[in-house]
Amino acid sequence: MFFTFPSSFLLYFVSTALASACNVPIPHGIPSWQSQNFSCAGPADIYVVRQSPGKGLGVFTTRTLEVGTFVMQEPPIILIHPPEFRDGVGYPLSGIGQQVRNAFNALSEAEQAEVLGLTAYYTASEKKALDDVDELLPIFRSNAYNSGNQIGLYPKIARINHDCRPNTSYFWSARLGKLVVYASRRISEGEELSTSYIPLLHTHEDRRKRLRQYGFECSCNACALGEEERKMSDQRRTDIRQAFFDLNPHLTLSVPQSKAGKQRAQDRAIASTHLVQIVQEEELMDHYAQAFRVAAICHARVEDWQSATQYAHESYQRYLMADAQSEETMEMQVLTGQFIENWNEDLRAKSMRKS
C-alpha cells in the first residue's frame, strides 16, 4: 500500500496549556477528532479549535489576520526518514510502519494520547482487517507532512482542514526544526483556516482522486464551482503547471544576443506575465512567490528592468513573509537590488540620449 502526504502548515502551544483552555474535560487535555463539543483557544487569541461542519475539528481565527501573520510553528512529535517516493503513488506503508511505531513508543503518555486523538482514515481493506492494522499507520498517513527530506507529524497543525484555495501557507524551517504556518492572504475574524493536503496544480477530478486517501470529498469554493467555471479553473491550473514546466529551464540572467534568441526571450517574458495573471485569478497564493520570480527573471532577460524590478520585489515580499533567512528570500533581495541598479542605469542612459 502506498500513500502521499500534504505538500502543503502555527504559534506552538503545549498540551498542558491546551487542556487548561478547553471547555470540556478530555484525557491528558487532548481531544479526539471525533469530539462533538470540543472548543479550545489558541495562543495570543489568534485561533480557536472547534467543530467545523462536516469536517470534524477545525481551526478558526478569533481576529482578523493580515497577510504574513504567523499562525502556528510546531516541532514534529514524530519525524522519520521515508523510503523511496513513487510519483503518483507515494510512500510504501511497509517502509515506514516500524519507524512510526518506534518513535511513538518513545513518547510520553500525554504525547501518545495527542497522536491517537488525530483523524484516522481507514481504507476498505483496512476496515476488513482491523485486528491486523497498526492504528498508527492510518493516523500517520492522514496527518503527516513532508519536512525537508523527512516526514513529520504535527498534532496542532493537523487540526487545520484542507481547501483547494487555502488561506494559509506553510514551510519547513530546518533552522528552527519546526513547520511554520502563516496567513497567505487577509483572513477575516471567525474564518476557518485552511491549508492544502495535495499538490494544487491539477484538475478538480484529479484532486478528488488524490484526496480519497484522506477519506473525504472536498466541498471548498473551488470544488463547488458550476460546470463552466470549474472547466475554466481546471484550464488555469493546467496552464500554470505547464508554464512552470516550460519556463523554469530558461531562468538564467544572461541576455540573448541573437535575433532569434531575443525573440524567444520576449515570448517567454510575455508568457511569464500571463503566468502571474492566471495564478492570481486562480488565487493560488502558494505559487505567488514562484510565479513572480519567474516573471522577474524572464523580464530581466529582455532588459525590461522596470517590470523585472517590480516582479522581483513582489517575489521577495512573498518569500520574506515565509522565512526571512531562506535562500529564496536572499536571492530575491539580491536580484531586486541588482534590477533597481540596472533600471537606474537605463533611465540615465535614456536621459543622456534625450539631452
Buried (B, 14 or more C-beta within 10 A) or exposed (E): BBBBBBBBBBBBBEBEBBBEBBEEEBEBBBBBBEBEEBBBBBBEEBBBBBBBEEBBBBBBBBEEBEBBBBBBBBBBBBBBEBBEBEEEEBBBBEBBBEBBBEBBEEBEEBBBBBBBBBBBBBBEEBEEEEEEBBBBBBBBBBBBBBBEEBBBBBBBBBBBBBBBBBBBBBBBBEEEBBBBBBBBBEBEEEEBBBBBBBBBBBBBEBBBEBBEBBEBEBEBEBBEBEEEEBEBBBEBBBBBBEBBEBBEEBBEEEEBEEEEEBEBBBEBBEBBBEBBEBBEEBBBBBBBBBBBBBBBBBBBBBBBBBBBBBBBBBBBBBBBBBBEEBEBBBBBBEBBBBBBEBBEEBEEEEEEEEE
